[in-house]
Amino acid sequence: MQVSEVMTAQVTTATPRTTIKDVARTMAEVESGAVPIVDDGKVVGLVTDRDIVLRVVAEGKGLETPVSEVMTEGVETCREDDNVADATGKMSSKQIRRLVVLNESGKLAGILSLGDVAIDYGAKAVGKTLGEISENTPATH
């Protein structure tokens, strides 16, 4: 099964100049925990709800802070025509829960999350990937 068959294709994006407040509002409206950051048609980062908590709230930054100051750069990607098993293997090895999906031209095509995989590919694959992520993540207290 290919990534294009299970990914979320309808993805709302933001620019590096978009404020944290606007990105958080977008997340609430579209019920998504991640927003790709696109500049001149190229994905330059990803901001997640976790980024907002750890890099904005915990550090006392203002809501008018540009998302470029808190986004994750160098995001992990896969291609639309990649095999889902390979993509989940990448998630496992990188200890991440989502991949930005690019088309053959390198443009944003969607996002593949463990939730997408669970719904369309099977809970077994997600359980395996989550188990591997948990095994490789140091415990914190």
N, C-alpha and C positions, 0 to 999 in steps of 0.2 A: 504494500500500500504506500502511495506517495504522500508526502507532506501536504501537498495541495488539496488532498481529499479530506483532511481533518483540521487544517489550520483555520484560524479566524481571519477571514479576508477583509472584513469591514473594520478597518483600524483608523481611529482618530489620531492625528498627529499634532505636534506643536513645533514651534521654532525655538532656537536657542534663546531668543529674546522674550519668549512668553513667560509671564510671571508664574511663580509657584501657585498663587491663588487661582489663576485661570486654569492651570493644569489640574489642580485638585478639583475644581468645579467640573472640568471635563470628565475626570475619572468618575465622579459621582453621577453625572448625567448619563454616561455610556456604560456604567457599572463595570469598569475595568480597573485593574490594579497596576496597569503599565501603559505608558504613552511613549511611542517612538518620537525622537526629536530629529526633525528633518531640516536640512539647510541646502538650498539649491538642488533639491531633488535627491540628495544623498542622506542616508541615515547616519547621523553623527553621534547619537547617544540614545539612551533610554532612561526614563525616570519612572520609578515605581512608587507605590504607596509607602513602601519600606524606606526608600530614599528620602521621602518627605519627612518621615518620622525621625530618622537618624541624622539626616544632614540639614534639616531645617528646624524642626521643633527642638530636638536635643541640643542643637548648637545655638538656639535663640535667634535664628535668622528671620527676617521679616517676610511677610507674604508677597511683597512686591519684588523679591529677589528674582532675578532671571534664572530660568531653569538650567541654563548653561553652567551655573555655579554648583549645582547639586546633582546633575545627571551623571549616569555611568557612561563613560566613553569606552570605545573599543568593544562594543557589544558583540556577543556571540551570535552568529548567523548560520542559516542553512539555506538551501535552495528549494524551490517549489517541487522540483522533481526528485529530491532526495527521498530515500526510503525512510519511513517513520521509525523503524527499528534503529537505523543509523542515527537519526536525530535524537531519539531518546537515549541512545548510548552516549552521544555528545553531552546531553544534559547531565547524565550521570557522572561522566568523567570530569566535567567542569563544575559539578555541584550547583546547578542552576535549575530553575523551574520554567523557563521560557526561552525561546529562540526567536530572533527577528528573521522573518522569511523574505528572501530576495528572489526576484524573477531572473531570467537569463540575462537581462540587461543590467543587473545589479541594483535595481530599484525595489523599493518596499512593495511586497506582495501581501504581507500579513504577519501574524504572530502565531507561533505554535507554543501552546502552554501544556502543562501536564493535564490540565482540565480538558483541553481539546482531545488529547490522546485518550483520556479515560472514557470520554463520551463515545468517541468514534472508533477507537482502536482496541480498547479493552482495559479493564481495571487491572488485569494481571501485569501488563507492561508498565503501568503507572506505579503499582505497588513495588515492582522490582526496582524501578528507577528511584523511587523515594527511599526504599531500603538501602540502596547503594549510596545515595546522598547522605542519609543519616549515619551510615557506618563510617563515612569519610569525614564527617563533621565533628570537630572536637567539642566535647561537652563544655557548656559555660554555666556558671552559677551566679 
